[in-house]
Amino acid sequence: METMSAFEDSTEFVNNGTELRRRLDENSYIFIRGLLPKNTILNIRSRLLEKASSGGWLNPSYPIEKGVANLAASCKDPEEQYMKIFRTLWKDEELHRARIHENVLELFATIFGEPALAHPMFVQRNIFPQHETFDFTTGAHQDKVHIGGSTNYAMWVPIGDCSIDKGPLAIASGSHLNGILDTRVGTGAGGMDIAVEIPGTWVSGPFEAGDVLIFSDTTVHKALPNKSDEIRQSFDARYQPVRTTVAEPNLHPYSGTGTWQEVYSEWESNAGQYYWEKLNLKTVPFDKQYYEARDQMAFEMAENGDRLSRDTLLRIIQRDKDAEKIHRAQSLINSMDRSGTPNL
């Protein structure tokens, strides 16, 4: 594993917007310990592990609370065997409320100097351990190409403690000042990795339940490989000032999880539902140019027999609205399956 410096701890400045903004501008990130109550995160962990266990993701030889993965069940987004269980996790009531916890919204209001919007759409990850036939380690990338709209900030939160071996995020400190960098098809979350030399200095570190990492949408970041025996669970949500423009897809549920009505159907309380509809938000269309470039690269790779294109083809089938592209992607997947091309 490459040598990395430790995160600079910004916990003592949690109420100092000026210093937090300076650190974001200078370092590309801020790391804050204990922003979310530990019991809140551990409760969410228990809820999600119960659902993961019901879906066969955990090794039945160990107690559920250990989170030990069933390696035979290893899968990843956007594979259907992953999505089947993931849908139940993403809808979790307490998980949704964590990203709009008062401590979080107050922190971003302090950073922005004005009220903050928490994007309704957010990401929940479940990363199986890296092993001989499976690796879903997210490569170096930027969020801007996936989120669009005005400048926004991610908050990455491990659901439980996260040692270095379990695969926390790493940040290229100072990388946010270089705009959107060229990309290539990737095999990790999001499917777009940086294709050029990465500016900045890599930093990382272990997390305890309740710690958070915040960074801008042009900050280059990646995950470290999960070398533990546990599933690494996390969520990352996005925030921006209410007055700025938000790309329209960020108001919808995560792709493949249903409608908001379906998401809320099993909730016990109305608290936290449809909160963004009370705001006078300015929406803009999502800029698809980066996705279109990625998809064309994936088509060319697939036609040349490159199996690394498979995850992108699955994303097109699941999420694109262009019938012609969906048909082309499905045909290429079918061709891979007939030829016995291995799936990663």
N, C-alpha and C positions, 0 to 999 in steps of 0.2 A: 504494500500500500504506500502511495506517495506521502511524503512528509508534509504536514500542514501546520500552520500556526493556529493558535487558539482564538476563538471568538473574543472580541472586546466586549466586556460586560457593561451594559448600559442601565442596569436595574436602578442605580441610585438616582438616575435622571428621569424617572418615569413621569414626574410632574413638571419637567422643564422642557417645554416645547422648543425653545431656541436651541438647546443643546442636542436634543434628539434630531432636529432638522439638520443641524451641522454634521452630526455623525452619519446620517443617511446620505447627505451630500458628499461627504468625504470618503466614507468607507463602503457605501452601497448597501448597508444593512444596519440594524440594531438587534442586539440579543438581550432579552429581558427575562430574568428568572422569576417564576412564581406569579406571572400576571394572572393566570387563571387558577382558581382554587384547586388544589391537588385532589381533593375528594370529588370534585366535579369531573375531572378527567378520568380518575380511576373508576367512577361509576359508569361513565361512557364506555370505558374499556371493557368492563364486565358485561355490559349489555351487548356490545359488538362481538365479543368472544363467544357469548352464548349462541348468537346467530351464526357465527362462523363455524362453531362446533356442530350445530344442527345441519349445516350444509356440507359437513364432511371435511372441512379444511384443517381441523386439528387432529393431532395424534391421540387416539383414545386411551393410550397407555399412560397418559399424564393428566393431572388435574386441568380443567379448563382454564383456570386462572394463570397457569404457566404459559399459555399461548403457544405451545410447541406445535409446529406445523406438521401436517400430514404431507410428506413430500410427494406421495403418489397422487395427491390432488392438486399439485402445483398448476396454477393458471394465472391469466393476466387479462387486464382490460385491453382490447374489447372482445375477447373470446366469449362465446355464449355461456360456457361452463363457469366463467368468472361472473358474468353479468347476472346470472340467475341468483347467485347469493348476494352479490354486491347491491342489487336493488333493495334488498331487505335492510342492509346496513345503511345505505345512503338516506333512507326515509326515517331513520331513528330520530325521535323527537328531541331527546336530550342533546344529541350531536348537533342538530340545527341550532339549538338555543345557545350552545357554547360560543359560536362565532359572533353572536350579538350580545354576549355577556356585557354587563355595564362596565366592567373593567376594560374591556376591549374597545368599546365605543368611546369611552372617556379618553383612553390613550390616543386613539386616532384623532379625536377632536383636539386634543392637546398638540399633536404633531401638525395638524392642518391649520389650527387656529380658527376653526369653524366646524359645523356639524359634519359628521361622516356618514357615508352610505356604505353598508355592508352588502356586497353583491349577493342577491338571492342564490345564484348558482355558485357552488363551491365544489371542491374535489375532496373525496375521501379515498385514501390509498390503502391497499392491503398487499404488501410485498412479501412473497414467499422467499425462503432462504435460497441463496445461490447454490446450485449443485451441478453435478456433471451434465445433466440434460436440461437445465433450466437456469435462465438468468434474465431478470427483468429489472436491471439496474438503469435508472434514468441518467442519460448522458448530459453533457453541458448544454444548456439552452437558455433562452429568454422567454418570459411570459407574454411579452407585448404581442407577439404574433398570434397567440391563442386568445387573448382577452380583448384587444382593440380598445376603442374609446380614448378618453383622456387618460393622463398618467394615473396609474393606480398602484397600490402596494399590496403585496401578498403577506399573509401571516401564516407561517408553517408551524404546526403544532403536533408533536408526536403524542399518540394516545397511550400514555404510560411512559415509563422511563425508556430512554433510548441511548444505549451505549454506542461507542464507535463501531463495534462489531455488528450491531443491529442495522447500521446503515442510515445515519442521519444525513441531513443536507450539508453541502459545502458551498461556500460563496466565494466567487472571484472578487475580492475586495478591490474597489476602484473601477470595476468593469462597466458601470452603468452610464458612463459619460461618453460612450462610443457609438451610441445609436443602435439601430437594429443591424445585427451582423448576419452575414450570409449563412444559410442553413443547408443541411442535407437530410435525407431520410434517416430517421433514427429508430431504434427498437425499444426504447424505454417509453415512459409515460409521455404523451404528447406527440411522439413520433417525429420530432424535428430537433436535430442536434446542430450545434455550431460547426460550421465547415471551415473556419479560418482560425488563425492563431488567436488564443484567448488572452485579452489584456487583464491585468490585475494580479493579485496574490491570493492563492487559495487559503481559506480559513475554515475550520470546522470545530466540532467538539461534542461531548456528550450532553444529553438533555435529561432533566428530571421532569416528572409529570407536572404540568402547569407552566413550564418554560415555553417561550415563543421566540421565533426568528422572523423579522420583518425586513422586507427588501422591495425595491421598486421594480416595475415591469421590464426595465431594460438591464437589470442586474443579471449577470451570467451566474448560474448555479447548477448544481447536479446533486445526485444522491451518491453516497458511498455504498458499496455492495453489502447486502445483508448476509453476513457470515455467521450469524447466530443460528440457533435451531428454532427460533420463534418467527411467527408472522409479524412483520413490522407494520403497524397501523398508524396512520396519521391523517390529519386533514389540513388543507390549505384554502383559506378564504381570501377574497380581495376587497380592498377598501379605497375610497376616494372621497373628496369633498362632494357633498350633495349637489352643489351648484354646477359641477362639471359634467361633461357628456359621458354617457355610459353606452356601450355597444349593446344593442337590443337582445342578443342571445343570453346575456348575463342575467336577464330577468326570468329566465326559464329554468326548470330543473335540469340536472345533469343528464346528458343525452342517454336515452335508453331506460330512464327511471320512471317514465310516465308523466302525467299532468300534475299540477299542484294539488288539484282536488284528490287525485290518487295518492299523492305523497302524504297529505294530511288526513286521509281517511281513517287511519288507525291511531291518530294522536288522541290523548286524553284531555288536552286543553287547547284552547284557541290562541293562547299566548304565543307570540312570535310569528303568527301566520299573516301573510300578505302585507307586512309592514311597509314595504316599498310603495304600495299603492297610495299611501297617505302622503307621499312626497311628490313635489312637482318636478319630476326628473326630466332631464333632456336626453333623449335617446338618439342614437345614430346607427346606421347599418354597420354590420361587422365587415371589416376589410378582409376579403377572402384571398387577396393576391398571394399571400405566403402559403396558404393551404393549396391553392391551385398549382403553384410551382412545385410543392411537395408531391402532390398527387401525380403530376406529369412525370416527375422523376421516378415515382414508384411504378407507374405503368411501364416505363422503359426498362426498369430493373426486372420487373416480373416477366416481361417479354423476352429478356435475356436469361431467364431461369434463376434470378437472384432471390433466394428465399427471404432476405431481409426486407423485402417489400410487403410481406404478407400482412403485418399488423396494420400498415397504412391502407391496404386494400380492404381489410375488415372494417376500418374506420369509415371508409367511403361507403361501404354497403350499409353500415349502421346509421350514419349521420348525414350523408349528403342528400340533397334534394334533386339532383340531376339524374334522371332515369337512365340516360345514356351512359354516364359514368358508373352508375351502380351496376348496370348490365356488364360493362367492360370489366369491372373489378371482379364480379362474380365469375365471369368466364375464366379469368386468369387464375382465380382461386381453384376453380374446378380442374383446370389444367394442371396446376401444381399437385392437387390431390391424386389425379390419375397417374401422374408421373412418379409419385412417391417422394416428392420433394419434402424433406423433413421440416417440421414446424418448430420454431423456437418459442 
